Amino acid sequence: MKFYFLCENKLHLSLLLILQTIRTAGTVGVAILINHLINAVSTAITNKDVSSLIHWGIICVIYAFTLGGIILLTEKTKTATMKGIMMTLRRHILHEILNKSISHHQGKNSAQYMTLLSQNLGTFEEQYLKNSLSIYDSFLSILMAVLLLLWINPMIAAISIGAMSIPSFIPKFFGKKLGVLQSHIMENGAGYNGKVKDILNGMEVIKSYHCETQIENLHCDSAKRLEKSKAQMGNTMAWLYGLTTFSSISVQFLIMSLAGIFAVKGLITIGSIIAITQLTGQVISPAFQLSEKISQLKGSKPIWEQIKKYDPKDIVQKSLPELLNMKESLVLQDLTFSYGDTPVIHHVNLQFDQGKKYVIVGESGSGKSTLLKLLAGYYNNYSGRILLDGKQDKQCDIALIHQNLFLFDDTIRNNITLYEDYSEEAIREACKMASLDKIIESLPEGIDTKVLENGARFSGGEKQRIAVARAILHKKNVLLLDEATSAMDNGTTKLIEDSILSLENVTCIAITHKLTPSSLQKYDEILVMEHGKIVEQGSYEALLSLSSKFSKLYSVAMG
């Protein structure tokens, strides 16, 4: 974790440690001023002269004002340091998440990442970062207070050092258990977030099938597991706090009693008693806090281990493949792919030429969508070769438009541009080609209308038009359309197909179940898939003239 502390936040952290050292020294030094002030009061009473009292009173006021300013500056610096560290953590973790492959994310529950970036990082800030600074402050306070106690009375200092160790030993009996309990909280927190995510995403199904009661029960079960693990942590911490508080207060009473005995015997002054009481608090109280903070620090170890996985020095850096435009062809040679032990694509050999338009047809489950995902670079654990312009291990710059597409909870403009700068003319042209222009004109805020979460205010067909406009605007050299117009009416489908198929120097590979003559005749080649294999390929007229798999699919579609 040195990267986050010493590299990007080195200046803030160094300044914070210096200020905190000065602050702690100033706080401990209050005991010396109290000693002098009380003795000045005693002298003033005895000699009927307040000059010394006024002198020390002025010094105390100046000291208090200065210490207050140092504390203010220290807290502001701490805030800036925490902000810098947490921003570095969040930015770097998200960077690593975004740079993982699509296949990696498809095998992960996104609730785990949500829990890490929200709940776990929050706990890490409180229990690890802030506690580390508190532990540093406690050690300084104890060290400085003990040195002053040695100066006032070595015997009381020795007793304080011995007594201080009592509360500091207690957390050792709880450290392992706290780590286990924190792991349970992390696991149950991720499970709860995943359950809530499922419920919110599946609201349409829940309402359609009136299964609200069953879903509430599932939610309660998940919430109970989370709250139970948090309660177990709370109960364990309660025992820890109770034991350390008992030992700390008992030790402080003992030392105050000893100081009283020393004063009766004339070994120390009244002012020294007050100073010793103050300094003892600077030893015992930090020792009590130290035990608490160390326990929390140990309890945060599972989160620390999770975050450590994103430390740059522990990550094998992989350069992202360079995305290249197709200039000549995209060739598949003996391409084979399986989902686990389930074969999906079998020895496919194909060539897609630059600028041509292809359509893939076949029954559901024949491997069409998987083939597009392989072309788009979703998976690299295939056998065979994918050659871009005759070269292997080169990634083609491709846009894949799904039938179940995603929209960000932002404006139409930002969903089309994806936060890049484009001219208004280019955006309007892309919207027109996607038959989105009239929809935008009908909205009060036009293209700056918010789409709401995952495009909730738009129909499926309208969302697909936004996705098509996005691909057109970004001038992708190859477009993969996986039932991209499935939610549109025939008229709109025709308009968008005409727009896409009219794009010059753009290779289009589409999947469709709409086997209409007017649509199929627009493509240069039809590919027929069955059981993960290309069983037929050719033009619409050529395939239809044969007694082929395509002609059977076409006959069924046409009724």
GISULKA-V813281 format. One record per residue. N is the residue number from 1. RES is the residue in one small letter. OMEGA is omega in whole degrees, -180 to 180 (* if undefined). Layout:
N_RES_OMEGA + N_RES_OMEGA
//
This chain:
1_m_-179 + 2_k_-179 + 3_f_-175 + 4_y_-175 + 5_f_-167 + 6_l_-178 + 7_c_-174 + 8_e_-177 + 9_n_-174 + 10_k_-176 + 11_l_180 + 12_h_-177 + 13_l_179 + 14_s_178 + 15_l_180 + 16_l_-179 + 17_l_178 + 18_i_-179 + 19_l_-179 + 20_q_176 + 21_t_178 + 22_i_180 + 23_r_-179 + 24_t_178 + 25_a_179 + 26_g_180 + 27_t_178 + 28_v_-179 + 29_g_177 + 30_v_-179 + 31_a_180 + 32_i_178 + 33_l_178 + 34_i_178 + 35_n_-179 + 36_h_-178 + 37_l_179 + 38_i_177 + 39_n_177 + 40_a_177 + 41_v_180 + 42_s_179 + 43_t_-180 + 44_a_179 + 45_i_-177 + 46_t_-173 + 47_n_-178 + 48_k_-178 + 49_d_-174 + 50_v_-177 + 51_s_179 + 52_s_179 + 53_l_178 + 54_i_180 + 55_h_-179 + 56_w_177 + 57_g_178 + 58_i_179 + 59_i_-179 + 60_c_179 + 61_v_178 + 62_i_-180 + 63_y_-179 + 64_a_180 + 65_f_180 + 66_t_-179 + 67_l_177 + 68_g_178 + 69_g_179 + 70_i_179 + 71_i_178 + 72_l_-179 + 73_l_179 + 74_t_-179 + 75_e_178 + 76_k_178 + 77_t_177 + 78_k_179 + 79_t_180 + 80_a_180 + 81_t_178 + 82_m_179 + 83_k_-180 + 84_g_-179 + 85_i_-178 + 86_m_177 + 87_m_177 + 88_t_179 + 89_l_-177 + 90_r_-178 + 91_r_-176 + 92_h_179 + 93_i_179 + 94_l_177 + 95_h_180 + 96_e_178 + 97_i_-178 + 98_l_-177 + 99_n_172 + 100_k_-176 + 101_s_178 + 102_i_180 + 103_s_177 + 104_h_-178 + 105_h_179 + 106_q_178 + 107_g_-178 + 108_k_172 + 109_n_-176 + 110_s_178 + 111_a_177 + 112_q_179 + 113_y_178 + 114_m_180 + 115_t_180 + 116_l_-174 + 117_l_-179 + 118_s_-173 + 119_q_-174 + 120_n_178 + 121_l_176 + 122_g_177 + 123_t_179 + 124_f_179 + 125_e_-176 + 126_e_-170 + 127_q_-180 + 128_y_-175 + 129_l_-177 + 130_k_177 + 131_n_178 + 132_s_178 + 133_l_179 + 134_s_178 + 135_i_177 + 136_y_180 + 137_d_-180 + 138_s_178 + 139_f_179 + 140_l_-178 + 141_s_-180 + 142_i_-178 + 143_l_-177 + 144_m_179 + 145_a_179 + 146_v_178 + 147_l_179 + 148_l_177 + 149_l_176 + 150_l_180 + 151_w_-179 + 152_i_-178 + 153_n_-176 + 154_p_-178 + 155_m_179 + 156_i_178 + 157_a_-180 + 158_a_178 + 159_i_-180 + 160_s_180 + 161_i_179 + 162_g_-178 + 163_a_-178 + 164_m_-176 + 165_s_-177 + 166_i_180 + 167_p_-178 + 168_s_179 + 169_f_-173 + 170_i_-177 + 171_p_-180 + 172_k_-180 + 173_f_-176 + 174_f_-171 + 175_g_-177 + 176_k_-179 + 177_k_180 + 178_l_177 + 179_g_178 + 180_v_-180 + 181_l_178 + 182_q_176 + 183_s_178 + 184_h_179 + 185_i_179 + 186_m_-179 + 187_e_-178 + 188_n_176 + 189_g_177 + 190_a_178 + 191_g_179 + 192_y_178 + 193_n_178 + 194_g_179 + 195_k_178 + 196_v_178 + 197_k_178 + 198_d_-178 + 199_i_-177 + 200_l_179 + 201_n_-177 + 202_g_-176 + 203_m_-179 + 204_e_179 + 205_v_-179 + 206_i_-178 + 207_k_-178 + 208_s_-176 + 209_y_174 + 210_h_-179 + 211_c_-178 + 212_e_-177 + 213_t_180 + 214_q_-179 + 215_i_177 + 216_e_179 + 217_n_178 + 218_l_179 + 219_h_-180 + 220_c_179 + 221_d_-180 + 222_s_180 + 223_a_179 + 224_k_180 + 225_r_179 + 226_l_-177 + 227_e_178 + 228_k_180 + 229_s_177 + 230_k_179 + 231_a_178 + 232_q_176 + 233_m_180 + 234_g_179 + 235_n_178 + 236_t_178 + 237_m_178 + 238_a_176 + 239_w_-180 + 240_l_180 + 241_y_-178 + 242_g_-179 + 243_l_-179 + 244_t_178 + 245_t_178 + 246_f_-177 + 247_s_-178 + 248_s_-179 + 249_i_180 + 250_s_-180 + 251_v_-179 + 252_q_177 + 253_f_-180 + 254_l_-177 + 255_i_177 + 256_m_178 + 257_s_178 + 258_l_179 + 259_a_178 + 260_g_179 + 261_i_179 + 262_f_180 + 263_a_179 + 264_v_-180 + 265_k_177 + 266_g_-179 + 267_l_179 + 268_i_180 + 269_t_176 + 270_i_178 + 271_g_179 + 272_s_178 + 273_i_179 + 274_i_180 + 275_a_179 + 276_i_178 + 277_t_180 + 278_q_-178 + 279_l_176 + 280_t_175 + 281_g_179 + 282_q_176 + 283_v_-174 + 284_i_-178 + 285_s_175 + 286_p_178 + 287_a_176 + 288_f_179 + 289_q_-180 + 290_l_180 + 291_s_179 + 292_e_-177 + 293_k_179 + 294_i_178 + 295_s_179 + 296_q_179 + 297_l_178 + 298_k_179 + 299_g_-179 + 300_s_-177 + 301_k_179 + 302_p_178 + 303_i_178 + 304_w_179 + 305_e_179 + 306_q_-179 + 307_i_-180 + 308_k_180 + 309_k_-178 + 310_y_176 + 311_d_-176 + 312_p_-177 + 313_k_180 + 314_d_-176 + 315_i_174 + 316_v_-175 + 317_q_177 + 318_k_179 + 319_s_179 + 320_l_180 + 321_p_178 + 322_e_180 + 323_l_-175 + 324_l_174 + 325_n_176 + 326_m_178 + 327_k_-177 + 328_e_-174 + 329_s_172 + 330_l_-171 + 331_v_174 + 332_l_-180 + 333_q_176 + 334_d_-176 + 335_l_-180 + 336_t_-177 + 337_f_178 + 338_s_168 + 339_y_-175 + 340_g_179 + 341_d_-177 + 342_t_179 + 343_p_-179 + 344_v_180 + 345_i_-174 + 346_h_168 + 347_h_-179 + 348_v_175 + 349_n_-177 + 350_l_172 + 351_q_176 + 352_f_-178 + 353_d_-177 + 354_q_175 + 355_g_-179 + 356_k_-178 + 357_k_-177 + 358_y_174 + 359_v_180 + 360_i_179 + 361_v_-180 + 362_g_-179 + 363_e_177 + 364_s_180 + 365_g_-179 + 366_s_176 + 367_g_-175 + 368_k_-178 + 369_s_178 + 370_t_179 + 371_l_178 + 372_l_180 + 373_k_177 + 374_l_177 + 375_l_-178 + 376_a_177 + 377_g_180 + 378_y_-175 + 379_y_176 + 380_n_-179 + 381_n_178 + 382_y_171 + 383_s_-171 + 384_g_-176 + 385_r_170 + 386_i_-174 + 387_l_175 + 388_l_-177 + 389_d_176 + 390_g_-176 + 391_k_178 + 392_q_178 + 393_d_173 + 394_k_-176 + 395_q_179 + 396_c_178 + 397_d_-170 + 398_i_170 + 399_a_178 + 400_l_-179 + 401_i_-177 + 402_h_170 + 403_q_175 + 404_n_-174 + 405_l_-178 + 406_f_174 + 407_l_177 + 408_f_178 + 409_d_-175 + 410_d_-178 + 411_t_175 + 412_i_-179 + 413_r_-177 + 414_n_176 + 415_n_178 + 416_i_-177 + 417_t_-174 + 418_l_172 + 419_y_173 + 420_e_-178 + 421_d_174 + 422_y_179 + 423_s_178 + 424_e_-180 + 425_e_180 + 426_a_179 + 427_i_180 + 428_r_-179 + 429_e_179 + 430_a_179 + 431_c_179 + 432_k_-179 + 433_m_179 + 434_a_-178 + 435_s_-179 + 436_l_-172 + 437_d_-178 + 438_k_177 + 439_i_180 + 440_i_-179 + 441_e_-178 + 442_s_-178 + 443_l_-179 + 444_p_-179 + 445_e_176 + 446_g_-176 + 447_i_178 + 448_d_175 + 449_t_178 + 450_k_-179 + 451_v_-175 + 452_l_-173 + 453_e_-179 + 454_n_174 + 455_g_-173 + 456_a_-176 + 457_r_-178 + 458_f_176 + 459_s_179 + 460_g_179 + 461_g_179 + 462_e_178 + 463_k_180 + 464_q_177 + 465_r_177 + 466_i_-180 + 467_a_178 + 468_v_177 + 469_a_178 + 470_r_-178 + 471_a_-180 + 472_i_-178 + 473_l_-176 + 474_h_173 + 475_k_178 + 476_k_-177 + 477_n_179 + 478_v_178 + 479_l_174 + 480_l_-176 + 481_l_-180 + 482_d_-177 + 483_e_-173 + 484_a_-180 + 485_t_-174 + 486_s_-176 + 487_a_-177 + 488_m_175 + 489_d_-175 + 490_n_-180 + 491_g_179 + 492_t_178 + 493_t_-180 + 494_k_-179 + 495_l_-177 + 496_i_177 + 497_e_179 + 498_d_-180 + 499_s_-178 + 500_i_-177 + 501_l_178 + 502_s_-180 + 503_l_-179 + 504_e_177 + 505_n_176 + 506_v_177 + 507_t_-179 + 508_c_176 + 509_i_-172 + 510_a_170 + 511_i_179 + 512_t_171 + 513_h_179 + 514_k_-175 + 515_l_179 + 516_t_-179 + 517_p_-178 + 518_s_179 + 519_s_-173 + 520_l_-178 + 521_q_-178 + 522_k_-175 + 523_y_179 + 524_d_-177 + 525_e_176 + 526_i_178 + 527_l_-179 + 528_v_180 + 529_m_176 + 530_e_179 + 531_h_175 + 532_g_-180 + 533_k_171 + 534_i_-175 + 535_v_179 + 536_e_173 + 537_q_-179 + 538_g_180 + 539_s_-180 + 540_y_-178 + 541_e_-177 + 542_a_-178 + 543_l_-178 + 544_l_-178 + 545_s_-178 + 546_l_171 + 547_s_-167 + 548_s_174 + 549_k_-180 + 550_f_-178 + 551_s_177 + 552_k_177 + 553_l_-178 + 554_y_-180 + 555_s_179 + 556_v_-178 + 557_a_-177 + 558_m_177 + 559_g_*
//
